[in-house]
Amino acid sequence: MKLGYLVGGLGAASVATLLYGMLVEAERLTLERPVLRLPRWPAELAGFRIGLIADCHLRDRYTVRLTRRAVDAVVAERPDVVVLAGDLIAYWRPDVPWLIGEAFEGLAPIAQDVVAIAGNHEYWGAGGPDLMRPILETLGFRFLVNEVWRHKGVAWVGLDSANAGRPDPDGTLGRLEPGEPSVVLWHEPDCADLLPQGPALMLSGHSHGGQFTFPWGWTPMHTKNGEKYVRGFHPEAPTPVYVSRGLGTTGYPSRLGCSPEATVLTLQPA
């Protein structure tokens, strides 16, 4: 009988924790403002600011609302460029153009400074980057799939999803000029270990920061290519990588000890 009470109590506690994470922590948006000191960042671009939004997983009015809040927080900081680091949608459905238009409406005044890449969720369902490109370009954003875009003195290297697409890091980075300041956008953070030497920084999402992090530091949930670099800045990586905790969730729409994140990075030479 006592064992039954214990099991029942643990089950109730688990349900309560998931509900708390869904109703409170998954909605507790945090604006992070880290300063990154980079050995390969030029002095003439000191103070360059990047807004970073990842893993929106748009699928309903709740995910649209959270993304709009993140957009408003980032735009208010007046970054030089805004990066949408993949998994903009949860999966393909007929209303994807509407969801994206509603969620990113606040970026319209700075659309010319917005760059996006594909994540693995851009391949979920009957879709792919070929369908995403016209939607984002209609909004005035730049969408990169194994492409380089030179903007504001920086070469932005956008790579296809490692888990679902066909990334070409060597071929794409081979288009850079020697010594050119460059930032790689690649959804899956552990792929920083696969990059050729040269870029100053890589920006990623995908891991959701682990989504559930317990007080003693244990993070039980990991994603393929998101296990080594889970959240935050990793200057020790072969190419320094910053990993956003993102906005959305995988599985249960809940978080614990790992709030959703909008980010404004300030880049400084080391």
C-alpha positions in Angstrom: 0.0 0.0 0.0 2.8 2.4 0.9 4.5 1.7 -2.4 1.3 2.4 -4.2 1.1 5.8 -2.5 4.7 6.5 -3.4 4.2 5.7 -7.0 1.0 7.7 -7.2 2.7 10.6 -5.5 5.6 10.5 -8.0 3.2 10.4 -10.9 1.3 13.4 -9.6 4.5 15.3 -9.0 5.6 14.6 -12.6 2.3 15.8 -14.0 2.4 18.9 -11.9 6.0 19.6 -13.0 5.0 19.3 -16.7 2.0 21.6 -16.2 4.2 24.2 -14.4 6.7 24.0 -17.2 4.0 24.4 -19.9 2.1 27.2 -18.3 4.9 29.1 -16.7 8.4 28.4 -17.8 7.7 27.8 -21.5 6.2 31.3 -21.6 8.9 33.0 -19.5 10.8 34.6 -22.4 14.3 35.8 -21.5 16.3 38.4 -23.5 19.9 37.5 -23.4 22.6 40.1 -24.2 26.0 38.3 -24.2 29.2 40.0 -25.3 31.3 37.6 -27.3 35.0 38.1 -27.6 36.3 36.5 -30.8 39.9 36.0 -31.9 39.0 36.3 -35.6 36.7 39.3 -35.3 38.1 42.5 -36.8 38.6 45.7 -34.8 36.7 47.7 -37.4 33.6 45.7 -36.6 33.9 46.0 -32.9 30.5 46.3 -31.3 28.6 44.6 -34.1 25.2 43.4 -32.8 23.3 40.4 -34.0 19.7 39.5 -33.0 19.2 35.8 -32.8 15.9 33.9 -32.8 15.7 30.1 -33.2 13.3 27.2 -33.0 10.0 29.0 -33.2 8.2 25.8 -34.2 5.3 27.8 -35.4 2.1 25.7 -35.4 -0.7 27.6 -33.5 -1.6 31.0 -32.0 0.5 30.3 -28.9 3.7 29.8 -30.8 2.9 32.8 -33.0 2.4 34.9 -29.9 5.7 33.9 -28.3 7.6 34.5 -31.5 6.1 38.0 -31.8 7.2 38.7 -28.3 10.7 37.6 -29.1 10.8 39.7 -32.3 9.6 42.8 -30.5 12.3 42.3 -27.8 15.1 41.9 -30.4 13.9 44.8 -32.6 13.8 47.1 -29.6 17.6 46.5 -29.2 18.3 47.8 -32.7 20.7 45.1 -33.9 22.7 45.4 -37.1 21.4 42.1 -38.4 18.8 39.6 -37.3 19.4 35.8 -37.7 16.5 33.3 -37.8 18.5 30.1 -37.1 16.1 27.4 -38.4 13.1 25.4 -37.3 10.8 28.3 -37.9 7.9 25.9 -38.3 6.9 22.7 -36.5 5.9 21.0 -39.7 4.4 21.9 -43.1 0.7 22.7 -43.2 -1.5 24.8 -45.4 -1.4 27.9 -43.2 2.4 28.1 -42.9 2.6 31.3 -45.0 0.1 32.9 -42.6 1.9 31.7 -39.5 5.2 33.1 -40.7 3.7 36.4 -41.8 2.0 36.9 -38.4 4.9 35.8 -36.3 7.5 37.9 -38.1 5.4 41.0 -38.9 7.5 43.1 -36.4 10.6 42.5 -38.6 9.1 44.3 -41.6 10.9 47.7 -40.9 14.3 46.0 -40.9 13.5 43.2 -43.4 16.6 44.0 -45.5 18.8 43.1 -42.5 17.1 39.7 -41.7 18.8 36.4 -42.7 17.3 32.9 -42.2 18.4 29.3 -42.6 16.7 25.9 -42.7 16.5 23.6 -39.7 15.4 20.0 -39.7 11.7 20.9 -39.1 11.7 22.8 -42.4 11.7 19.2 -43.9 8.9 17.8 -41.8 5.8 17.1 -43.8 5.3 17.7 -47.5 7.7 20.6 -47.8 11.3 21.8 -47.7 13.5 24.8 -48.2 12.3 25.2 -51.8 8.8 26.0 -50.4 10.2 28.2 -47.6 12.3 30.4 -49.8 9.5 32.2 -51.6 7.6 32.8 -48.3 10.6 34.4 -46.6 11.7 36.3 -49.7 8.2 37.8 -50.1 8.7 39.2 -46.6 12.1 40.7 -47.7 14.3 38.3 -45.8 17.4 36.6 -47.1 17.2 32.8 -47.0 20.4 30.9 -47.3 20.8 27.2 -48.2 24.5 26.5 -48.7 25.0 30.1 -49.8 27.0 33.2 -48.9 25.5 36.6 -48.4 27.7 39.6 -47.9 26.0 42.3 -45.9 27.3 45.1 -43.7 30.9 44.0 -44.0 30.3 40.4 -43.0 30.0 37.2 -45.1 27.0 35.3 -43.8 27.4 31.6 -44.5 24.1 29.8 -44.4 24.3 26.0 -44.4 21.5 23.4 -44.9 20.3 21.3 -42.0 22.8 18.6 -41.1 20.1 16.2 -39.9 17.6 16.6 -42.7 19.2 18.4 -45.6 22.3 18.3 -47.7 24.8 20.7 -46.1 28.0 21.6 -48.0 30.3 23.3 -45.5 33.5 22.9 -47.5 32.1 24.0 -50.8 30.2 26.9 -49.3 33.0 28.3 -47.2 35.3 27.8 -50.2 33.6 30.9 -51.7 35.0 33.2 -48.9 37.8 35.5 -49.6 41.0 35.0 -47.5 40.6 36.8 -44.2 37.0 37.9 -44.9 35.0 38.4 -41.6 32.5 35.6 -41.7 29.7 34.1 -39.5 28.3 30.6 -40.1 24.6 29.9 -39.6 24.1 26.2 -39.1 21.1 24.9 -37.2 22.8 21.9 -35.5 25.4 23.2 -33.0 27.7 20.1 -32.8 28.5 20.6 -36.4 30.9 23.4 -35.4 33.5 20.6 -35.1 33.1 20.0 -38.8 33.8 23.5 -40.1 37.0 24.4 -41.9 39.1 26.9 -40.1 38.4 30.6 -40.8 34.9 31.7 -39.6 34.8 34.0 -36.6 31.6 32.5 -35.2 28.9 30.0 -35.7 25.3 30.5 -34.6 22.9 27.7 -33.9 19.7 26.5 -32.2 18.2 23.0 -32.4 19.1 21.8 -28.9 16.4 23.9 -27.1 19.1 24.3 -24.4 18.2 20.8 -23.3 14.5 21.9 -22.6 14.6 20.3 -19.1 17.5 21.2 -16.8 17.4 20.1 -13.2 18.9 22.1 -10.3 22.0 19.8 -10.1 22.7 20.5 -13.8 21.3 17.2 -15.2 19.9 17.7 -18.7 18.3 14.4 -19.8 17.0 15.5 -23.2 19.4 15.8 -26.1 19.0 16.0 -29.9 21.1 14.5 -32.6 24.0 17.0 -33.3 22.9 19.0 -30.3 24.5 17.0 -27.4 28.0 18.5 -27.1 27.2 22.2 -27.4 23.8 22.5 -25.7 23.3 26.2 -24.8 25.2 29.5 -24.6 28.7 30.4 -25.8 31.4 27.8 -26.5 34.6 29.7 -27.2 36.6 26.4 -26.9 35.0 24.9 -30.1 37.1 24.8 -33.2 34.9 27.6 -34.5 33.4 29.4 -31.5 29.7 28.7 -31.4 26.7 30.4 -29.7 23.7 28.1 -29.2 20.3 29.7 -28.5 17.9 27.9 -26.2 15.3 28.8 -28.8 11.6 29.4 -28.3 9.8 26.1 -29.1 9.8 22.7 -27.6 10.0 19.0 -28.6 7.6 16.5 -27.3 5.7 17.9 -24.3 5.2 21.7 -24.8 7.0 22.3 -21.5 10.3 23.5 -20.2 12.0 23.3 -16.8 15.0 25.4 -15.7 15.5 26.4 -19.3 13.4 29.3 -20.4 12.9 30.3 -24.0 15.4 32.8 -25.3 15.7 35.8 -27.6 19.2 37.0 -28.0 21.2 40.1 -28.9 24.9 39.3 -29.3 27.6 42.0 -29.2 30.7 40.9 -31.0 34.1 42.2 -30.0 37.7 41.3 -31.0 39.5 39.2 -28.4 
